[in-house]
């Protein structure tokens, strides 16, 4: 989930303030462990993380993962629907 989504009202395409943890991955350790890091050295995007969303429950269990190629965005309403469903 992108931090910028929390800065926009839902009526304007965002999700508004969230009371859930969000994190960044500047070392790419998480994206590598979850298979979202592009590591093919012949790919111009090598070292870039694909657009990925992971929903992990309070017990640390991965409940949902979605990994999209770089040109494909994510839908904040669908992510919110999934969080609420879990």
PDB file of N, CA, C and O in Angstrom:
ATOM      1  N   UNK A   1       0.854  -1.160   0.000  1.00  0.00           N
ATOM      2  CA  UNK A   1       0.000   0.000   0.000  1.00  0.00           C
ATOM      3  C   UNK A   1       0.903   1.228   0.000  1.00  0.00           C
ATOM      4  O   UNK A   1       1.867   1.287   0.763  1.00  0.00           O
ATOM      5  N   UNK A   2       0.617   2.148  -0.799  1.00  0.00           N
ATOM      6  CA  UNK A   2       1.437   3.330  -0.950  1.00  0.00           C
ATOM      7  C   UNK A   2       1.025   4.402   0.057  1.00  0.00           C
ATOM      8  O   UNK A   2      -0.160   4.692   0.224  1.00  0.00           O
ATOM      9  N   UNK A   3       2.012   4.980   0.717  1.00  0.00           N
ATOM     10  CA  UNK A   3       1.734   6.000   1.728  1.00  0.00           C
ATOM     11  C   UNK A   3       0.912   7.156   1.163  1.00  0.00           C
ATOM     12  O   UNK A   3       0.085   7.736   1.867  1.00  0.00           O
ATOM     13  N   UNK A   4       1.137   7.488  -0.091  1.00  0.00           N
ATOM     14  CA  UNK A   4       0.408   8.602  -0.707  1.00  0.00           C
ATOM     15  C   UNK A   4      -1.099   8.351  -0.731  1.00  0.00           C
ATOM     16  O   UNK A   4      -1.886   9.295  -0.677  1.00  0.00           O
ATOM     17  N   UNK A   5      -1.506   7.072  -0.813  1.00  0.00           N
ATOM     18  CA  UNK A   5      -2.939   6.754  -0.804  1.00  0.00           C
ATOM     19  C   UNK A   5      -3.595   7.257   0.473  1.00  0.00           C
ATOM     20  O   UNK A   5      -4.758   7.658   0.453  1.00  0.00           O
ATOM     21  N   UNK A   6      -2.863   7.240   1.582  1.00  0.00           N
ATOM     22  CA  UNK A   6      -3.448   7.655   2.865  1.00  0.00           C
ATOM     23  C   UNK A   6      -3.613   9.169   2.951  1.00  0.00           C
ATOM     24  O   UNK A   6      -4.317   9.669   3.829  1.00  0.00           O
ATOM     25  N   UNK A   7      -2.974   9.893   2.053  1.00  0.00           N
ATOM     26  CA  UNK A   7      -3.060  11.353   2.061  1.00  0.00           C
ATOM     27  C   UNK A   7      -4.236  11.868   1.228  1.00  0.00           C
ATOM     28  O   UNK A   7      -4.554  13.057   1.260  1.00  0.00           O
ATOM     29  N   UNK A   8      -4.880  10.962   0.481  1.00  0.00           N
ATOM     30  CA  UNK A   8      -6.001  11.349  -0.382  1.00  0.00           C
ATOM     31  C   UNK A   8      -7.303  10.809   0.172  1.00  0.00           C
ATOM     32  O   UNK A   8      -7.366   9.693   0.689  1.00  0.00           O
ATOM     33  N   UNK A   9      -8.324  11.609   0.057  1.00  0.00           N
ATOM     34  CA  UNK A   9      -9.662  11.187   0.431  1.00  0.00           C
ATOM     35  C   UNK A   9     -10.123  10.056  -0.490  1.00  0.00           C
ATOM     36  O   UNK A   9      -9.725   9.995  -1.654  1.00  0.00           O
ATOM     37  N   UNK A  10     -10.957   9.169   0.033  1.00  0.00           N
ATOM     38  CA  UNK A  10     -11.452   8.049  -0.768  1.00  0.00           C
ATOM     39  C   UNK A  10     -12.211   8.526  -2.002  1.00  0.00           C
ATOM     40  O   UNK A  10     -12.167   7.875  -3.045  1.00  0.00           O
ATOM     41  N   UNK A  11     -12.903   9.651  -1.893  1.00  0.00           N
ATOM     42  CA  UNK A  11     -13.667  10.174  -3.030  1.00  0.00           C
ATOM     43  C   UNK A  11     -12.755  10.687  -4.141  1.00  0.00           C
ATOM     44  O   UNK A  11     -13.202  10.926  -5.263  1.00  0.00           O
ATOM     45  N   UNK A  12     -11.463  10.856  -3.815  1.00  0.00           N
ATOM     46  CA  UNK A  12     -10.504  11.349  -4.803  1.00  0.00           C
ATOM     47  C   UNK A  12      -9.497  10.270  -5.197  1.00  0.00           C
ATOM     48  O   UNK A  12      -8.420  10.578  -5.709  1.00  0.00           O
ATOM     49  N   UNK A  13      -9.852   8.998  -4.956  1.00  0.00           N
ATOM     50  CA  UNK A  13      -9.003   7.897  -5.394  1.00  0.00           C
ATOM     51  C   UNK A  13      -8.034   7.363  -4.365  1.00  0.00           C
ATOM     52  O   UNK A  13      -7.273   6.439  -4.652  1.00  0.00           O
ATOM     53  N   UNK A  14      -8.047   7.928  -3.170  1.00  0.00           N
ATOM     54  CA  UNK A  14      -7.177   7.434  -2.118  1.00  0.00           C
ATOM     55  C   UNK A  14      -7.933   6.548  -1.150  1.00  0.00           C
ATOM     56  O   UNK A  14      -9.026   6.070  -1.453  1.00  0.00           O
ATOM     57  N   UNK A  15      -7.347   6.331   0.016  1.00  0.00           N
ATOM     58  CA  UNK A  15      -8.023   5.536   1.042  1.00  0.00           C
ATOM     59  C   UNK A  15      -8.177   6.310   2.346  1.00  0.00           C
ATOM     60  O   UNK A  15      -8.831   5.836   3.275  1.00  0.00           O
ATOM     61  N   UNK A  16      -7.581   7.490   2.420  1.00  0.00           N
ATOM     62  CA  UNK A  16      -7.677   8.273   3.640  1.00  0.00           C
ATOM     63  C   UNK A  16      -6.800   7.701   4.736  1.00  0.00           C
ATOM     64  O   UNK A  16      -6.068   6.738   4.510  1.00  0.00           O
ATOM     65  N   UNK A  17      -6.868   8.291   5.928  1.00  0.00           N
ATOM     66  CA  UNK A  17      -6.024   7.838   7.032  1.00  0.00           C
ATOM     67  C   UNK A  17      -6.272   6.370   7.373  1.00  0.00           C
ATOM     68  O   UNK A  17      -7.409   5.899   7.344  1.00  0.00           O
ATOM     69  N   UNK A  18      -5.209   5.665   7.693  1.00  0.00           N
ATOM     70  CA  UNK A  18      -5.297   4.246   8.036  1.00  0.00           C
ATOM     71  C   UNK A  18      -4.696   4.027   9.420  1.00  0.00           C
ATOM     72  O   UNK A  18      -3.701   4.658   9.780  1.00  0.00           O
ATOM     73  N   UNK A  19      -5.292   3.150  10.176  1.00  0.00           N
ATOM     74  CA  UNK A  19      -4.775   2.797  11.490  1.00  0.00           C
ATOM     75  C   UNK A  19      -4.160   1.400  11.432  1.00  0.00           C
ATOM     76  O   UNK A  19      -4.447   0.546  12.271  1.00  0.00           O
ATOM     77  N   UNK A  20      -3.304   1.181  10.423  1.00  0.00           N
ATOM     78  CA  UNK A  20      -2.589  -0.077  10.261  1.00  0.00           C
ATOM     79  C   UNK A  20      -1.135   0.254   9.945  1.00  0.00           C
ATOM     80  O   UNK A  20      -0.847   1.324   9.409  1.00  0.00           O
ATOM     81  N   UNK A  21      -0.219  -0.651  10.269  1.00  0.00           N
ATOM     82  CA  UNK A  21       1.192  -0.370   9.979  1.00  0.00           C
ATOM     83  C   UNK A  21       1.484  -0.447   8.485  1.00  0.00           C
ATOM     84  O   UNK A  21       0.915  -1.261   7.758  1.00  0.00           O
ATOM     85  N   UNK A  22       2.375   0.414   8.059  1.00  0.00           N
ATOM     86  CA  UNK A  22       2.891   0.392   6.694  1.00  0.00           C
ATOM     87  C   UNK A  22       4.403   0.461   6.818  1.00  0.00           C
ATOM     88  O   UNK A  22       4.913   1.040   7.778  1.00  0.00           O
ATOM     89  N   UNK A  23       5.125  -0.111   5.879  1.00  0.00           N
ATOM     90  CA  UNK A  23       6.572  -0.072   5.977  1.00  0.00           C
ATOM     91  C   UNK A  23       7.206   0.162   4.630  1.00  0.00           C
ATOM     92  O   UNK A  23       6.577  -0.008   3.585  1.00  0.00           O
ATOM     93  N   UNK A  24       8.468   0.557   4.673  1.00  0.00           N
ATOM     94  CA  UNK A  24       9.260   0.757   3.469  1.00  0.00           C
ATOM     95  C   UNK A  24      10.332  -0.330   3.431  1.00  0.00           C
ATOM     96  O   UNK A  24      10.599  -0.979   4.442  1.00  0.00           O
ATOM     97  N   UNK A  25      10.936  -0.523   2.281  1.00  0.00           N
ATOM     98  CA  UNK A  25      11.931  -1.571   2.103  1.00  0.00           C
ATOM     99  C   UNK A  25      13.165  -1.025   1.380  1.00  0.00           C
ATOM    100  O   UNK A  25      13.491  -1.490   0.288  1.00  0.00           O
ATOM    101  N   UNK A  26      13.854  -0.043   1.974  1.00  0.00           N
ATOM    102  CA  UNK A  26      14.980   0.572   1.271  1.00  0.00           C
ATOM    103  C   UNK A  26      16.145  -0.382   0.990  1.00  0.00           C
ATOM    104  O   UNK A  26      16.923  -0.133   0.069  1.00  0.00           O
ATOM    105  N   UNK A  27      16.282  -1.456   1.754  1.00  0.00           N
ATOM    106  CA  UNK A  27      17.370  -2.415   1.514  1.00  0.00           C
ATOM    107  C   UNK A  27      16.970  -3.517   0.537  1.00  0.00           C
ATOM    108  O   UNK A  27      17.814  -4.311   0.122  1.00  0.00           O
ATOM    109  N   UNK A  28      15.705  -3.572   0.172  1.00  0.00           N
ATOM    110  CA  UNK A  28      15.139  -4.577  -0.736  1.00  0.00           C
ATOM    111  C   UNK A  28      15.140  -5.993  -0.141  1.00  0.00           C
ATOM    112  O   UNK A  28      14.903  -6.964  -0.859  1.00  0.00           O
ATOM    113  N   UNK A  29      15.401  -6.112   1.145  1.00  0.00           N
ATOM    114  CA  UNK A  29      15.416  -7.437   1.782  1.00  0.00           C
ATOM    115  C   UNK A  29      14.036  -8.095   1.731  1.00  0.00           C
ATOM    116  O   UNK A  29      13.916  -9.279   1.414  1.00  0.00           O
ATOM    117  N   UNK A  30      13.001  -7.321   2.043  1.00  0.00           N
ATOM    118  CA  UNK A  30      11.644  -7.873   2.051  1.00  0.00           C
ATOM    119  C   UNK A  30      11.212  -8.244   0.637  1.00  0.00           C
ATOM    120  O   UNK A  30      10.690  -9.335   0.407  1.00  0.00           O
ATOM    121  N   UNK A  31      11.432  -7.329  -0.310  1.00  0.00           N
ATOM    122  CA  UNK A  31      11.009  -7.612  -1.686  1.00  0.00           C
ATOM    123  C   UNK A  31      11.742  -8.817  -2.257  1.00  0.00           C
ATOM    124  O   UNK A  31      11.167  -9.573  -3.039  1.00  0.00           O
ATOM    125  N   UNK A  32      12.997  -9.005  -1.881  1.00  0.00           N
ATOM    126  CA  UNK A  32      13.734 -10.188  -2.342  1.00  0.00           C
ATOM    127  C   UNK A  32      13.160 -11.447  -1.698  1.00  0.00           C
ATOM    128  O   UNK A  32      12.941 -12.449  -2.378  1.00  0.00           O
ATOM    129  N   UNK A  33      12.917 -11.399  -0.390  1.00  0.00           N
ATOM    130  CA  UNK A  33      12.382 -12.576   0.314  1.00  0.00           C
ATOM    131  C   UNK A  33      10.997 -12.981  -0.187  1.00  0.00           C
ATOM    132  O   UNK A  33      10.656 -14.164  -0.174  1.00  0.00           O
ATOM    133  N   UNK A  34      10.199 -12.009  -0.628  1.00  0.00           N
ATOM    134  CA  UNK A  34       8.845 -12.303  -1.088  1.00  0.00           C
ATOM    135  C   UNK A  34       8.746 -12.418  -2.616  1.00  0.00           C
ATOM    136  O   UNK A  34       7.648 -12.510  -3.163  1.00  0.00           O
ATOM    137  N   UNK A  35       9.882 -12.411  -3.292  1.00  0.00           N
ATOM    138  CA  UNK A  35       9.893 -12.648  -4.737  1.00  0.00           C
ATOM    139  C   UNK A  35       9.451 -11.487  -5.599  1.00  0.00           C
ATOM    140  O   UNK A  35       9.039 -11.697  -6.740  1.00  0.00           O
ATOM    141  N   UNK A  36       9.523 -10.266  -5.087  1.00  0.00           N
ATOM    142  CA  UNK A  36       9.061  -9.115  -5.859  1.00  0.00           C
ATOM    143  C   UNK A  36      10.211  -8.270  -6.423  1.00  0.00           C
ATOM    144  O   UNK A  36       9.971  -7.306  -7.151  1.00  0.00           O
ATOM    145  N   UNK A  37      11.445  -8.624  -6.093  1.00  0.00           N
ATOM    146  CA  UNK A  37      12.594  -7.850  -6.571  1.00  0.00           C
ATOM    147  C   UNK A  37      13.024  -8.365  -7.941  1.00  0.00           C
ATOM    148  O   UNK A  37      13.200  -9.568  -8.137  1.00  0.00           O
ATOM    149  N   UNK A  38      13.190  -7.449  -8.878  1.00  0.00           N
ATOM    150  CA  UNK A  38      13.674  -7.814 -10.211  1.00  0.00           C
ATOM    151  C   UNK A  38      15.191  -7.961 -10.102  1.00  0.00           C
ATOM    152  O   UNK A  38      15.907  -6.992  -9.850  1.00  0.00           O
ATOM    153  N   UNK A  39      15.664  -9.198 -10.297  1.00  0.00           N
ATOM    154  CA  UNK A  39      17.090  -9.476 -10.115  1.00  0.00           C
ATOM    155  C   UNK A  39      17.815  -9.862 -11.395  1.00  0.00           C
ATOM    156  O   UNK A  39      19.021 -10.110 -11.375  1.00  0.00           O
ATOM    157  N   UNK A  40      17.098  -9.914 -12.499  1.00  0.00           N
ATOM    158  CA  UNK A  40      17.711 -10.255 -13.779  1.00  0.00           C
ATOM    159  C   UNK A  40      18.621  -9.102 -14.208  1.00  0.00           C
ATOM    160  O   UNK A  40      18.144  -8.012 -14.524  1.00  0.00           O
ATOM    161  N   UNK A  41      19.920  -9.349 -14.216  1.00  0.00           N
ATOM    162  CA  UNK A  41      20.884  -8.288 -14.534  1.00  0.00           C
ATOM    163  C   UNK A  41      20.761  -7.781 -15.968  1.00  0.00           C
ATOM    164  O   UNK A  41      21.261  -6.703 -16.287  1.00  0.00           O
ATOM    165  N   UNK A  42      20.109  -8.537 -16.823  1.00  0.00           N
ATOM    166  CA  UNK A  42      19.917  -8.082 -18.195  1.00  0.00           C
ATOM    167  C   UNK A  42      18.654  -7.243 -18.357  1.00  0.00           C
ATOM    168  O   UNK A  42      18.405  -6.691 -19.429  1.00  0.00           O
ATOM    169  N   UNK A  43      17.870  -7.149 -17.309  1.00  0.00           N
ATOM    170  CA  UNK A  43      16.645  -6.343 -17.308  1.00  0.00           C
ATOM    171  C   UNK A  43      17.010  -4.921 -16.891  1.00  0.00           C
ATOM    172  O   UNK A  43      17.714  -4.728 -15.899  1.00  0.00           O
ATOM    173  N   UNK A  44      16.540  -3.930 -17.636  1.00  0.00           N
ATOM    174  CA  UNK A  44      16.816  -2.536 -17.288  1.00  0.00           C
ATOM    175  C   UNK A  44      16.288  -2.180 -15.904  1.00  0.00           C
ATOM    176  O   UNK A  44      16.759  -1.225 -15.285  1.00  0.00           O
ATOM    177  N   UNK A  45      15.318  -2.937 -15.419  1.00  0.00           N
ATOM    178  CA  UNK A  45      14.711  -2.660 -14.114  1.00  0.00           C
ATOM    179  C   UNK A  45      15.381  -3.459 -12.985  1.00  0.00           C
ATOM    180  O   UNK A  45      14.844  -3.533 -11.879  1.00  0.00           O
ATOM    181  N   UNK A  46      16.528  -4.044 -13.252  1.00  0.00           N
ATOM    182  CA  UNK A  46      17.227  -4.826 -12.228  1.00  0.00           C
ATOM    183  C   UNK A  46      17.424  -3.975 -10.971  1.00  0.00           C
ATOM    184  O   UNK A  46      17.880  -2.834 -11.047  1.00  0.00           O
ATOM    185  N   UNK A  47      17.075  -4.544  -9.818  1.00  0.00           N
ATOM    186  CA  UNK A  47      17.192  -3.831  -8.550  1.00  0.00           C
ATOM    187  C   UNK A  47      15.945  -3.064  -8.162  1.00  0.00           C
ATOM    188  O   UNK A  47      15.892  -2.450  -7.096  1.00  0.00           O
ATOM    189  N   UNK A  48      14.933  -3.099  -9.030  1.00  0.00           N
ATOM    190  CA  UNK A  48      13.675  -2.405  -8.767  1.00  0.00           C
ATOM    191  C   UNK A  48      12.659  -3.427  -8.249  1.00  0.00           C
ATOM    192  O   UNK A  48      12.638  -4.574  -8.696  1.00  0.00           O
ATOM    193  N   UNK A  49      11.829  -3.004  -7.315  1.00  0.00           N
ATOM    194  CA  UNK A  49      10.786  -3.874  -6.795  1.00  0.00           C
ATOM    195  C   UNK A  49       9.516  -3.715  -7.619  1.00  0.00           C
ATOM    196  O   UNK A  49       9.082  -2.600  -7.908  1.00  0.00           O
ATOM    197  N   UNK A  50       8.920  -4.860  -7.995  1.00  0.00           N
ATOM    198  CA  UNK A  50       7.640  -4.804  -8.697  1.00  0.00           C
ATOM    199  C   UNK A  50       6.582  -4.244  -7.751  1.00  0.00           C
ATOM    200  O   UNK A  50       6.814  -4.150  -6.545  1.00  0.00           O
ATOM    201  N   UNK A  51       5.450  -3.881  -8.278  1.00  0.00           N
ATOM    202  CA  UNK A  51       4.364  -3.348  -7.450  1.00  0.00           C
ATOM    203  C   UNK A  51       3.708  -4.510  -6.718  1.00  0.00           C
ATOM    204  O   UNK A  51       2.998  -5.320  -7.313  1.00  0.00           O
ATOM    205  N   UNK A  52       3.957  -4.573  -5.441  1.00  0.00           N
ATOM    206  CA  UNK A  52       3.491  -5.720  -4.664  1.00  0.00           C
ATOM    207  C   UNK A  52       2.702  -5.258  -3.445  1.00  0.00           C
ATOM    208  O   UNK A  52       2.963  -4.202  -2.870  1.00  0.00           O
ATOM    209  N   UNK A  53       1.733  -6.080  -3.072  1.00  0.00           N
ATOM    210  CA  UNK A  53       0.935  -5.844  -1.872  1.00  0.00           C
ATOM    211  C   UNK A  53       0.891  -7.153  -1.094  1.00  0.00           C
ATOM    212  O   UNK A  53       0.607  -8.213  -1.653  1.00  0.00           O
ATOM    213  N   UNK A  54       1.173  -7.066   0.194  1.00  0.00           N
ATOM    214  CA  UNK A  54       1.116  -8.234   1.071  1.00  0.00           C
ATOM    215  C   UNK A  54       0.214  -7.896   2.248  1.00  0.00           C
ATOM    216  O   UNK A  54       0.359  -6.842   2.867  1.00  0.00           O
ATOM    217  N   UNK A  55      -0.703  -8.779   2.549  1.00  0.00           N
ATOM    218  CA  UNK A  55      -1.549  -8.618   3.727  1.00  0.00           C
ATOM    219  C   UNK A  55      -1.131  -9.716   4.700  1.00  0.00           C
ATOM    220  O   UNK A  55      -1.290 -10.906   4.429  1.00  0.00           O
ATOM    221  N   UNK A  56      -0.593  -9.285   5.838  1.00  0.00           N
ATOM    222  CA  UNK A  56      -0.086 -10.201   6.855  1.00  0.00           C
ATOM    223  C   UNK A  56      -0.899  -9.973   8.120  1.00  0.00           C
ATOM    224  O   UNK A  56      -1.027  -8.841   8.585  1.00  0.00           O
ATOM    225  N   UNK A  57      -1.448 -11.045   8.674  1.00  0.00           N
ATOM    226  CA  UNK A  57      -2.319 -10.877   9.838  1.00  0.00           C
ATOM    227  C   UNK A  57      -1.510 -10.653  11.118  1.00  0.00           C
ATOM    228  O   UNK A  57      -0.280 -10.695  11.104  1.00  0.00           O
ATOM    229  N   UNK A  58      -2.210 -10.419  12.207  1.00  0.00           N
ATOM    230  CA  UNK A  58      -1.568 -10.070  13.484  1.00  0.00           C
ATOM    231  C   UNK A  58      -0.676 -11.189  14.013  1.00  0.00           C
ATOM    232  O   UNK A  58       0.181 -10.949  14.863  1.00  0.00           O
ATOM    233  N   UNK A  59      -0.874 -12.417  13.511  1.00  0.00           N
ATOM    234  CA  UNK A  59      -0.046 -13.547  13.915  1.00  0.00           C
ATOM    235  C   UNK A  59       1.150 -13.759  12.992  1.00  0.00           C
ATOM    236  O   UNK A  59       1.899 -14.725  13.137  1.00  0.00           O
ATOM    237  N   UNK A  60       1.318 -12.835  12.035  1.00  0.00           N
ATOM    238  CA  UNK A  60       2.441 -12.928  11.115  1.00  0.00           C
ATOM    239  C   UNK A  60       2.217 -13.878   9.952  1.00  0.00           C
ATOM    240  O   UNK A  60       3.166 -14.248   9.262  1.00  0.00           O
ATOM    241  N   UNK A  61       0.972 -14.276   9.728  1.00  0.00           N
ATOM    242  CA  UNK A  61       0.657 -15.193   8.631  1.00  0.00           C
ATOM    243  C   UNK A  61       0.315 -14.393   7.378  1.00  0.00           C
ATOM    244  O   UNK A  61      -0.544 -13.512   7.404  1.00  0.00           O
ATOM    245  N   UNK A  62       0.991 -14.710   6.298  1.00  0.00           N
ATOM    246  CA  UNK A  62       0.701 -14.079   5.014  1.00  0.00           C
ATOM    247  C   UNK A  62      -0.656 -14.553   4.536  1.00  0.00           C
ATOM    248  O   UNK A  62      -0.838 -15.736   4.245  1.00  0.00           O
ATOM    249  N   UNK A  63      -1.613 -13.635   4.453  1.00  0.00           N
ATOM    250  CA  UNK A  63      -2.975 -13.976   4.048  1.00  0.00           C
ATOM    251  C   UNK A  63      -3.223 -13.711   2.566  1.00  0.00           C
ATOM    252  O   UNK A  63      -4.077 -14.348   1.951  1.00  0.00           O
ATOM    253  N   UNK A  64      -2.475 -12.774   2.000  1.00  0.00           N
ATOM    254  CA  UNK A  64      -2.685 -12.412   0.589  1.00  0.00           C
ATOM    255  C   UNK A  64      -1.400 -11.801   0.058  1.00  0.00           C
ATOM    256  O   UNK A  64      -0.731 -11.035   0.752  1.00  0.00           O
ATOM    257  N   UNK A  65      -1.062 -12.143  -1.175  1.00  0.00           N
ATOM    258  CA  UNK A  65       0.050 -11.458  -1.844  1.00  0.00           C
ATOM    259  C   UNK A  65      -0.346 -11.218  -3.291  1.00  0.00           C
ATOM    260  O   UNK A  65      -1.013 -12.035  -3.927  1.00  0.00           O
ATOM    261  N   UNK A  66       0.085 -10.087  -3.779  1.00  0.00           N
ATOM    262  CA  UNK A  66      -0.188  -9.728  -5.166  1.00  0.00           C
ATOM    263  C   UNK A  66       1.050  -9.016  -5.682  1.00  0.00           C
ATOM    264  O   UNK A  66       1.537  -8.075  -5.056  1.00  0.00           O
ATOM    265  N   UNK A  67       1.551  -9.460  -6.809  1.00  0.00           N
ATOM    266  CA  UNK A  67       2.750  -8.860  -7.380  1.00  0.00           C
ATOM    267  C   UNK A  67       2.466  -8.546  -8.841  1.00  0.00           C
ATOM    268  O   UNK A  67       2.160  -9.439  -9.631  1.00  0.00           O
ATOM    269  N   UNK A  68       2.571  -7.266  -9.194  1.00  0.00           N
ATOM    270  CA  UNK A  68       2.284  -6.828 -10.556  1.00  0.00           C
ATOM    271  C   UNK A  68       3.553  -6.310 -11.223  1.00  0.00           C
ATOM    272  O   UNK A  68       4.442  -5.772 -10.564  1.00  0.00           O
ATOM    273  N   UNK A  69       3.622  -6.481 -12.532  1.00  0.00           N
ATOM    274  CA  UNK A  69       4.703  -5.907 -13.315  1.00  0.00           C
ATOM    275  C   UNK A  69       4.645  -4.380 -13.168  1.00  0.00           C
ATOM    276  O   UNK A  69       3.596  -3.828 -12.833  1.00  0.00           O
ATOM    277  N   UNK A  70       5.745  -3.714 -13.415  1.00  0.00           N
ATOM    278  CA  UNK A  70       5.853  -2.269 -13.161  1.00  0.00           C
ATOM    279  C   UNK A  70       4.771  -1.408 -13.803  1.00  0.00           C
ATOM    280  O   UNK A  70       4.316  -0.464 -13.156  1.00  0.00           O
ATOM    281  N   UNK A  71       4.325  -1.672 -15.043  1.00  0.00           N
ATOM    282  CA  UNK A  71       3.320  -0.795 -15.630  1.00  0.00           C
ATOM    283  C   UNK A  71       1.918  -0.939 -15.024  1.00  0.00           C
ATOM    284  O   UNK A  71       1.041  -0.119 -15.294  1.00  0.00           O
ATOM    285  N   UNK A  72       1.706  -1.976 -14.209  1.00  0.00           N
ATOM    286  CA  UNK A  72       0.369  -2.247 -13.688  1.00  0.00           C
ATOM    287  C   UNK A  72       0.248  -1.733 -12.261  1.00  0.00           C
ATOM    288  O   UNK A  72       1.001  -2.141 -11.377  1.00  0.00           O
ATOM    289  N   UNK A  73      -0.696  -0.843 -12.046  1.00  0.00           N
ATOM    290  CA  UNK A  73      -0.914  -0.281 -10.716  1.00  0.00           C
ATOM    291  C   UNK A  73      -1.793  -1.163  -9.859  1.00  0.00           C
ATOM    292  O   UNK A  73      -2.200  -2.252 -10.265  1.00  0.00           O
ATOM    293  N   UNK A  74      -2.078  -0.673  -8.666  1.00  0.00           N
ATOM    294  CA  UNK A  74      -2.965  -1.380  -7.746  1.00  0.00           C
ATOM    295  C   UNK A  74      -4.171  -0.503  -7.473  1.00  0.00           C
ATOM    296  O   UNK A  74      -4.123   0.718  -7.626  1.00  0.00           O
ATOM    297  N   UNK A  75      -5.248  -1.145  -7.067  1.00  0.00           N
ATOM    298  CA  UNK A  75      -6.482  -0.434  -6.790  1.00  0.00           C
ATOM    299  C   UNK A  75      -6.643  -0.329  -5.277  1.00  0.00           C
ATOM    300  O   UNK A  75      -6.843  -1.344  -4.610  1.00  0.00           O
ATOM    301  N   UNK A  76      -6.558   0.893  -4.720  1.00  0.00           N
ATOM    302  CA  UNK A  76      -6.651   1.026  -3.263  1.00  0.00           C
ATOM    303  C   UNK A  76      -7.978   0.524  -2.692  1.00  0.00           C
ATOM    304  O   UNK A  76      -8.009   0.015  -1.571  1.00  0.00           O
ATOM    305  N   UNK A  77      -9.064   0.657  -3.439  1.00  0.00           N
ATOM    306  CA  UNK A  77     -10.349   0.157  -2.946  1.00  0.00           C
ATOM    307  C   UNK A  77     -10.336  -1.368  -2.824  1.00  0.00           C
ATOM    308  O   UNK A  77     -10.898  -1.924  -1.880  1.00  0.00           O
ATOM    309  N   UNK A  78      -9.699  -2.036  -3.775  1.00  0.00           N
ATOM    310  CA  UNK A  78      -9.613  -3.495  -3.720  1.00  0.00           C
ATOM    311  C   UNK A  78      -8.716  -3.936  -2.564  1.00  0.00           C
ATOM    312  O   UNK A  78      -9.027  -4.912  -1.883  1.00  0.00           O
ATOM    313  N   UNK A  79      -7.615  -3.235  -2.337  1.00  0.00           N
ATOM    314  CA  UNK A  79      -6.730  -3.570  -1.217  1.00  0.00           C
ATOM    315  C   UNK A  79      -7.481  -3.383   0.098  1.00  0.00           C
ATOM    316  O   UNK A  79      -7.397  -4.228   0.989  1.00  0.00           O
ATOM    317  N   UNK A  80      -8.207  -2.287   0.221  1.00  0.00           N
ATOM    318  CA  UNK A  80      -8.987  -2.043   1.437  1.00  0.00           C
ATOM    319  C   UNK A  80     -10.053  -3.122   1.618  1.00  0.00           C
ATOM    320  O   UNK A  80     -10.276  -3.580   2.739  1.00  0.00           O
ATOM    321  N   UNK A  81     -10.710  -3.534   0.541  1.00  0.00           N
ATOM    322  CA  UNK A  81     -11.709  -4.596   0.614  1.00  0.00           C
ATOM    323  C   UNK A  81     -11.089  -5.885   1.140  1.00  0.00           C
ATOM    324  O   UNK A  81     -11.685  -6.577   1.966  1.00  0.00           O
ATOM    325  N   UNK A  82      -9.889  -6.204   0.659  1.00  0.00           N
ATOM    326  CA  UNK A  82      -9.209  -7.411   1.106  1.00  0.00           C
ATOM    327  C   UNK A  82      -8.804  -7.327   2.575  1.00  0.00           C
ATOM    328  O   UNK A  82      -8.965  -8.291   3.324  1.00  0.00           O
ATOM    329  N   UNK A  83      -8.279  -6.173   2.984  1.00  0.00           N
ATOM    330  CA  UNK A  83      -7.909  -5.993   4.401  1.00  0.00           C
ATOM    331  C   UNK A  83      -9.135  -6.186   5.278  1.00  0.00           C
ATOM    332  O   UNK A  83      -9.071  -6.881   6.291  1.00  0.00           O
ATOM    333  N   UNK A  84     -10.242  -5.580   4.899  1.00  0.00           N
ATOM    334  CA  UNK A  84     -11.467  -5.711   5.687  1.00  0.00           C
ATOM    335  C   UNK A  84     -11.975  -7.153   5.684  1.00  0.00           C
ATOM    336  O   UNK A  84     -12.513  -7.614   6.691  1.00  0.00           O
ATOM    337  N   UNK A  85     -11.813  -7.864   4.583  1.00  0.00           N
ATOM    338  CA  UNK A  85     -12.261  -9.251   4.489  1.00  0.00           C
ATOM    339  C   UNK A  85     -11.451 -10.164   5.414  1.00  0.00           C
ATOM    340  O   UNK A  85     -11.998 -11.074   6.038  1.00  0.00           O
ATOM    341  N   UNK A  86     -10.166  -9.913   5.491  1.00  0.00           N
ATOM    342  CA  UNK A  86      -9.327 -10.731   6.371  1.00  0.00           C
ATOM    343  C   UNK A  86      -9.487 -10.321   7.810  1.00  0.00           C
ATOM    344  O   UNK A  86      -8.855 -10.902   8.692  1.00  0.00           O
TER     345      UNK A  86
END
